[in-house]
């Protein structure tokens, strides 16, 4: 009596497990069929009559959504009452290989398009630590860190080598220039000539 009661309890647990069986996302067909058959065989050992048609119907109802069109094709083209477990496994495995091949080709195509898009947009420049975008320069300008100031920072803020772009003298930036320039072009030319003489001497 004790053994019979234990078998009934185990069989009830196996029935619940069989009803709740579902194929997992990413699981191979062979792995799922093996799990299903393992539970079905245990049920048979405990006295349950498990016909192939019951197992086949269970598998077809519990496949992942990507196999929906395969299941519909099998149900329309084959007689489920006469379909054996081996035939179902063979049919699902063939369709699975096609799905895997299709997914691989789509991923390769997406990767190819992504690389081409990056090269076209110049995203490879992001890998260069010395590259600055227009937004970066605009941000630096707002903070007062323009290119000339950045160049001056390399000399520990020594402005003696910094040339003013306004008066062409050294020691300050254009924004700091307070020199009163001569409007006479002739005087300006003389200043340039004197500067050249100093440089050549």
C-alpha positions as CSV (number, residue, x, y, z in Angstrom):
1,X,0.0,0.0,0.0
2,X,2.8,2.3,0.9
3,X,4.6,1.7,-2.4
4,X,1.4,2.2,-4.4
5,X,0.6,5.4,-2.6
6,X,4.2,6.7,-3.3
7,X,3.9,5.8,-7.0
8,X,0.6,7.7,-7.2
9,X,2.2,10.8,-5.6
10,X,5.2,10.6,-8.0
11,X,2.9,10.1,-11.0
12,X,0.9,13.1,-10.0
13,X,4.0,15.2,-9.8
14,X,5.2,14.0,-13.2
15,X,1.8,14.8,-14.7
16,X,2.1,18.3,-13.4
17,X,5.7,18.6,-14.8
18,X,4.5,17.3,-18.2
19,X,1.7,19.8,-18.4
20,X,3.9,22.7,-17.5
21,X,6.8,21.8,-19.9
22,X,7.7,24.6,-22.2
23,X,10.6,25.0,-24.7
24,X,13.0,27.6,-23.4
25,X,14.2,30.6,-25.5
26,X,17.4,29.6,-27.2
27,X,17.0,25.9,-26.4
28,X,17.8,23.5,-29.1
29,X,15.0,21.2,-30.4
30,X,16.9,18.0,-29.5
31,X,17.4,19.2,-25.9
32,X,13.7,20.1,-25.5
33,X,12.6,16.8,-27.0
34,X,15.0,14.9,-24.7
35,X,13.5,16.7,-21.6
36,X,10.0,15.9,-22.8
37,X,10.7,12.2,-23.4
38,X,12.5,11.9,-20.1
39,X,9.4,13.0,-18.2
40,X,7.1,10.8,-20.4
41,X,9.3,7.7,-19.8
42,X,9.1,8.3,-16.1
43,X,5.4,8.5,-16.3
44,X,5.3,5.2,-18.2
45,X,7.4,3.6,-15.5
46,X,4.9,4.7,-12.9
47,X,2.0,3.2,-14.8
48,X,0.8,6.0,-17.0
49,X,-0.2,5.1,-20.6
50,X,1.8,7.6,-22.7
51,X,1.0,7.3,-26.4
52,X,3.2,8.9,-29.1
53,X,0.3,11.1,-30.3
54,X,0.0,12.6,-26.8
55,X,3.7,13.5,-26.7
56,X,3.7,14.9,-30.2
57,X,0.7,17.1,-29.4
58,X,2.4,18.3,-26.3
59,X,5.6,19.2,-28.1
60,X,3.8,21.1,-30.9
61,X,1.8,23.1,-28.3
62,X,4.8,24.2,-26.3
63,X,7.4,25.3,-28.9
64,X,8.8,28.8,-28.8
65,X,7.1,31.5,-31.0
66,X,9.8,31.3,-33.7
67,X,8.6,27.8,-34.5
68,X,5.0,28.8,-35.0
69,X,5.1,28.7,-38.8
70,X,6.8,25.3,-38.6
71,X,4.1,23.9,-36.3
72,X,1.4,25.2,-38.6
73,X,3.1,23.6,-41.6
74,X,3.4,20.2,-39.8
75,X,-0.2,20.3,-38.6
76,X,-1.5,21.1,-42.1
77,X,0.7,18.7,-44.1
78,X,0.8,15.7,-41.7
79,X,-1.7,13.5,-39.8
80,X,-0.9,14.2,-36.2
81,X,-2.5,10.9,-35.1
82,X,-0.1,8.9,-37.3
83,X,3.0,11.2,-36.8
84,X,5.7,9.4,-34.8
85,X,8.1,11.0,-32.3
86,X,11.1,10.2,-34.6
87,X,9.4,11.9,-37.6
88,X,8.5,14.9,-35.6
89,X,12.1,15.2,-34.3
90,X,13.5,14.9,-37.8
91,X,11.1,17.6,-39.2
92,X,11.8,20.1,-36.4
93,X,15.6,19.6,-36.6
94,X,15.6,20.4,-40.3
95,X,13.6,23.6,-39.8
96,X,15.8,24.5,-36.8
97,X,18.9,24.4,-39.0
98,X,17.2,26.7,-41.5
99,X,16.3,29.2,-38.8
100,X,19.8,29.2,-37.4
101,X,21.3,29.7,-40.9
102,X,18.8,32.6,-41.6
103,X,19.6,34.3,-38.2
104,X,23.4,34.0,-38.9
105,X,23.0,35.6,-42.3
106,X,20.9,38.4,-40.9
107,X,23.4,39.2,-38.1
108,X,26.3,39.2,-40.6
109,X,24.3,41.6,-42.9
110,X,23.5,43.9,-40.0
111,X,27.2,43.9,-38.9
112,X,28.3,44.8,-42.4
113,X,25.8,47.6,-42.7
114,X,26.8,49.0,-39.3
115,X,30.5,49.1,-40.1
116,X,29.7,50.8,-43.5
117,X,27.5,53.4,-41.7
118,X,30.2,54.1,-39.1
119,X,32.9,54.7,-41.8
120,X,30.5,56.9,-43.8
121,X,29.7,59.1,-40.8
122,X,33.3,59.3,-39.6
123,X,32.7,57.6,-36.3
124,X,36.1,56.1,-36.5
125,X,37.4,59.4,-35.3
126,X,36.0,58.7,-31.9
127,X,38.8,56.2,-31.4
128,X,41.3,59.0,-31.7
129,X,41.9,60.6,-28.3
130,X,43.2,63.8,-29.9
131,X,40.2,64.4,-32.1
132,X,37.7,67.0,-31.0
133,X,34.2,67.5,-32.5
134,X,32.7,70.9,-33.2
135,X,30.7,70.5,-30.0
136,X,33.9,70.0,-28.0
137,X,35.5,73.1,-29.4
138,X,32.3,75.1,-28.7
139,X,32.3,73.9,-25.2
140,X,35.9,74.8,-24.7
141,X,35.3,78.2,-26.1
142,X,32.4,78.8,-23.6
143,X,34.7,77.8,-20.8
144,X,37.5,80.1,-22.0
145,X,39.7,77.2,-23.1
146,X,40.1,78.0,-26.8
147,X,42.9,76.5,-28.9
148,X,45.4,79.3,-28.3
149,X,44.9,79.1,-24.5
150,X,45.3,75.4,-24.7
151,X,48.6,75.9,-26.5
152,X,49.7,78.3,-23.9
153,X,49.0,75.9,-21.1
154,X,51.6,73.6,-22.4
155,X,54.2,76.1,-21.4
156,X,52.9,76.4,-17.8
157,X,51.0,79.7,-18.7
158,X,54.2,81.3,-19.8
159,X,52.9,84.0,-22.2
160,X,56.4,85.2,-23.3
161,X,56.2,82.9,-26.3
162,X,52.5,83.6,-27.1
163,X,52.1,85.9,-30.1
164,X,49.1,88.2,-30.3
165,X,47.1,87.8,-33.5
166,X,46.1,91.5,-33.4
167,X,49.4,93.4,-32.9
168,X,51.8,90.5,-33.5
169,X,53.7,91.2,-30.3
170,X,54.5,88.6,-27.7
171,X,53.3,88.3,-24.1
172,X,49.5,88.3,-24.4
173,X,46.5,87.0,-26.3
174,X,44.4,88.9,-28.8
175,X,41.6,89.1,-26.3
176,X,44.0,90.8,-23.9
177,X,45.5,93.2,-26.4
178,X,45.4,96.8,-25.4
179,X,47.8,98.1,-28.0
180,X,46.6,101.1,-30.1
181,X,47.2,100.2,-33.7
182,X,48.2,102.7,-36.3
183,X,45.6,103.0,-39.1
184,X,48.2,104.3,-41.5
185,X,49.2,101.3,-43.7
186,X,52.6,102.9,-44.3
187,X,53.4,103.0,-40.6
188,X,52.2,99.4,-40.3
189,X,54.4,98.3,-43.1
190,X,57.4,100.1,-41.4
191,X,56.6,98.1,-38.3
192,X,56.6,94.9,-40.1
193,X,59.9,95.7,-41.9
194,X,61.5,96.6,-38.5
195,X,60.2,93.3,-37.1
196,X,61.8,91.4,-40.0
197,X,65.1,93.2,-39.5
198,X,65.1,92.3,-35.8
199,X,64.4,88.7,-36.7
200,X,67.1,88.5,-39.3
201,X,69.7,90.1,-37.0
